[in-house]
Amino acid sequence: LMPHTHPEDRIYTVMSGVFYIGFGSVFDPDKLVAYGPGSVVVLPANTPHFHWARSGEYVSQVYGTGPLGLEYIDRRDDPRHASK
């Protein structure tokens, strides 16, 4: 996922594979940090970040208290706004 934010705090627990997350408003693969199974990542609300399944499939459990949301930093990255 390209850089985006969530209005709620989130907690990611990596169940399997490797979860890569980077922080900032611009996608930069050099800023990705790898988290393996059992890792927990706490993400405060409105923190710009991005994900990449860099080494293949991963499964993560995401916890947040709603209302939930996702807002891309660059609206052009949002597939919900793609022309049909």
C-alpha positions in Angstrom: 0.0 0.0 0.0 1.2 3.4 -0.9 1.6 6.1 1.9 -1.7 6.5 3.8 -3.0 7.2 7.3 -5.8 5.8 9.5 -7.9 8.0 11.9 -7.6 5.4 14.6 -4.8 3.8 16.5 -3.9 0.4 15.1 -2.0 -2.6 16.4 -0.6 -5.1 13.9 0.4 -8.6 15.1 2.3 -10.7 12.5 0.9 -14.2 12.3 3.1 -15.6 9.5 5.5 -14.4 6.8 7.3 -11.0 7.0 5.4 -7.8 7.4 7.2 -4.7 6.0 6.2 -1.2 7.1 7.8 2.1 6.5 7.0 5.5 8.0 6.6 8.8 6.1 4.5 10.5 3.4 6.6 9.3 0.5 7.1 5.6 -0.4 10.8 4.7 0.2 11.8 1.0 0.1 14.9 1.9 2.1 12.7 2.9 5.1 10.9 -0.5 5.2 11.4 -2.4 8.5 10.8 -6.2 8.5 8.7 -7.8 11.2 8.5 -11.5 11.5 5.9 -13.8 13.1 5.0 -12.8 16.6 6.0 -9.2 16.1 3.7 -6.5 17.3 3.7 -3.0 15.7 1.8 -0.2 17.3 0.7 2.6 14.9 -0.7 5.8 16.4 -3.6 7.4 14.6 -2.8 9.7 11.6 0.7 8.4 11.2 1.7 8.4 7.5 3.0 4.9 6.6 3.3 2.4 3.8 3.4 -1.4 3.5 5.0 -3.8 1.0 4.8 -7.6 0.8 8.5 -7.5 -0.2 9.3 -11.2 0.4 5.9 -12.7 -0.4 2.7 -13.4 1.4 2.2 -12.5 5.0 -0.7 -12.7 7.4 -1.2 -10.0 10.1 -4.0 -9.4 12.6 -5.0 -5.8 12.7 -6.8 -4.3 15.8 -8.3 -0.9 15.9 -11.3 0.8 17.6 -13.6 2.5 15.1 -14.7 4.3 13.3 -12.1 2.8 11.0 -10.7 4.6 7.9 -7.9 4.8 5.4 -6.8 8.0 3.6 -4.1 8.0 1.0 -1.6 10.8 1.1 -1.7 11.1 -2.7 -5.3 10.7 -3.8 -4.1 9.2 -7.1 -2.8 6.1 -5.2 -6.3 5.3 -3.9 -7.8 2.5 -6.0 -11.3 3.6 -4.9 -10.8 6.6 -7.2 -9.6 4.8 -10.2 -11.5 5.4 -13.4 -13.6 2.5 -14.5 
